[in-house]
Amino acid sequence: MIGKLTGTLLDKSPPEVLVDCHGVGYEVLVPMSTFYNLPGVGEAVSLLTQFIVREDAQILYGFATAPERQTFRELIKVSGVGPRTALAILSGIGVSDLAQAVTLQEGARLVKVPGIGKKTAERLLLELKGKLGADIGVRPQVASEAQADILQALLALGYNDKEAAAALKALPADVGVSEGIKLALKALAR
């Protein structure tokens, strides 16, 4: 119905903004990632929107980017996740971080978002798998076959790409697989 608003930003008070479009003021709820990138009050603003109609309300949600809006649309399709929860997820974890968490099946990253419990995180991981840019999680570069094996072991143990890459950098170049895993685990335990 309403896909985009372009106008003047009249007011901003998280998570709501007021956008004047030719004399009509639209109240729009936005995630914090969009809110932080808004221009100052009185300046021109353009937001992609999602219009949600319920029995008791008609609410407009706004987004700075198309991937943000698409992720919101995927989130509200998940059983038990409404627009407010989807907005909280986008505010608590960025689109690329969410896609990476889903790709790597890291429920612990989702549980850190306020309002997301263990069961909801598991449901999100299950229902969003393959829907949020599966190629976003880029693997760290490895110099040798042994480092590739160490990396795979760390990822299998539940460490994310960033942690595993940091542990790999701290290892000597000629280290063996078993010794490298031990040293990497010691480094990650600190």
C-alpha positions in Angstrom: 0.0 0.0 0.0 2.5 2.7 1.1 5.9 1.6 -0.1 8.0 4.8 0.3 7.8 8.2 2.0 9.8 11.2 0.9 9.5 14.5 2.7 10.7 16.6 5.6 11.7 15.1 8.9 9.6 17.0 11.5 10.5 15.1 14.7 12.4 12.1 15.8 12.1 10.3 19.1 13.2 6.7 19.1 11.8 4.5 17.6 9.3 6.9 16.1 9.8 9.6 13.5 7.4 12.1 12.0 7.7 12.8 8.2 5.9 15.6 6.5 4.9 14.6 2.9 3.2 17.7 1.3 1.3 18.7 4.4 0.5 15.2 5.7 2.5 14.0 8.7 3.2 10.3 8.8 4.3 8.7 12.1 6.8 5.9 11.2 8.4 3.4 13.5 12.0 2.7 12.5 14.8 0.3 13.7 17.7 2.0 15.5 20.0 1.2 12.5 17.8 3.5 10.4 17.3 6.0 13.2 21.0 6.6 13.7 21.4 7.4 10.0 18.6 9.9 9.7 19.3 13.5 8.8 18.6 16.4 11.2 15.1 17.7 11.9 13.9 19.9 9.1 15.9 18.2 6.4 14.7 16.0 3.6 14.3 12.3 4.3 13.3 9.2 2.3 12.2 5.9 3.8 11.1 2.6 2.4 8.0 1.5 4.3 5.9 -1.5 5.3 2.3 -0.8 6.2 0.8 -3.2 8.8 -2.9 -3.3 9.4 -4.3 -4.9 12.5 -7.7 -5.0 14.2 -6.8 -2.2 16.6 -4.1 -0.2 14.7 -2.6 0.7 11.4 1.2 1.1 11.7 3.8 2.3 9.3 7.4 0.9 9.6 10.2 2.7 7.9 13.7 1.5 6.7 16.7 3.3 5.2 17.6 0.4 2.9 15.9 -2.3 0.8 17.7 -5.2 2.6 16.5 -3.9 5.9 12.9 -3.8 4.7 13.2 -7.3 3.1 14.6 -8.7 6.3 11.8 -7.2 8.3 9.3 -8.8 5.9 11.0 -12.2 6.3 11.1 -11.8 10.1 7.3 -11.1 10.4 6.6 -14.3 8.5 8.2 -16.4 11.3 5.6 -17.8 13.7 5.6 -15.9 17.0 7.5 -12.9 15.6 5.4 -9.8 15.2 6.3 -6.4 13.8 7.5 -5.0 17.2 9.7 -8.0 17.8 11.1 -7.8 14.2 11.9 -4.1 14.8 13.7 -5.0 18.1 15.7 -7.7 16.2 16.8 -5.2 13.5 17.6 -2.7 16.2 19.7 -5.1 18.2 21.5 -6.9 15.4 22.3 -5.6 11.9 21.0 -7.2 8.7 24.4 -8.7 7.8 25.0 -9.9 11.4 21.5 -11.5 11.4 22.2 -13.2 8.1 25.5 -14.4 9.3 24.0 -15.7 12.6 21.4 -17.6 10.6 23.9 -19.0 8.1 26.2 -20.2 10.9 23.2 -21.2 13.1 24.4 -19.1 16.0 21.4 -18.9 18.3 23.5 -17.3 21.1 23.8 -14.1 19.0 20.1 -13.8 18.7 19.4 -14.5 22.4 21.4 -11.3 23.2 18.6 -9.2 21.5 16.1 -8.0 24.2 12.8 -10.0 23.9 14.3 -13.0 22.1 14.4 -16.2 24.1 16.1 -19.5 23.3 13.0 -21.0 21.7 12.3 -17.9 19.5 16.0 -17.9 18.5 15.8 -21.5 17.5 12.6 -20.9 15.5 14.3 -17.9 13.7 17.3 -20.0 12.8 15.2 -22.8 11.4 12.6 -20.7 9.5 15.1 -18.1 8.1 17.7 -20.6 6.9 18.4 -20.0 3.3 16.3 -16.8 3.1 18.7 -14.1 4.3 21.7 -14.0 1.9 23.5 -17.2 2.8 26.7 -16.0 1.3 27.1 -13.1 3.7 29.3 -15.0 6.1 32.6 -14.9 4.4 35.3 -17.2 5.7 38.7 -15.9 6.8 41.6 -16.4 4.5 43.9 -19.4 5.3 47.5 -19.8 4.3 47.9 -23.6 4.5 46.0 -26.8 4.6 46.7 -27.1 8.4 45.2 -23.6 9.0 42.1 -24.6 7.0 41.7 -27.7 9.2 42.2 -25.6 12.4 39.6 -23.1 11.1 37.0 -25.8 10.5 37.6 -27.3 13.9 37.1 -23.9 15.6 33.9 -23.3 13.6 32.6 -26.8 14.5 33.2 -26.0 18.2 30.9 -23.0 17.9 33.3 -20.1 17.5 32.2 -17.5 14.9 34.3 -16.4 11.9 35.7 -13.3 13.6 36.9 -15.2 16.7 38.4 -18.0 14.6 40.2 -15.6 12.3 41.7 -13.8 15.3 42.9 -17.1 16.8 44.4 -18.1 13.4 46.4 -14.8 13.2 48.0 -15.5 16.6 49.3 -19.0 15.5 52.8 -19.6 14.0 52.7 -20.2 10.2 54.2 -23.7 10.4 52.0 -25.1 13.2 50.5 -28.6 12.9 46.7 -29.2 13.1 46.5 -30.7 16.6 49.0 -28.2 18.2 47.3 -25.3 16.3 43.9 -26.3 17.7 45.3 -26.4 21.3 47.0 -23.0 20.9 43.9 -21.5 19.3 41.7 -22.7 22.1 44.1 -21.3 24.7 44.0 -17.9 22.9 40.2 -17.9 22.7 39.9 -18.9 26.4 41.6 -15.6 27.5 
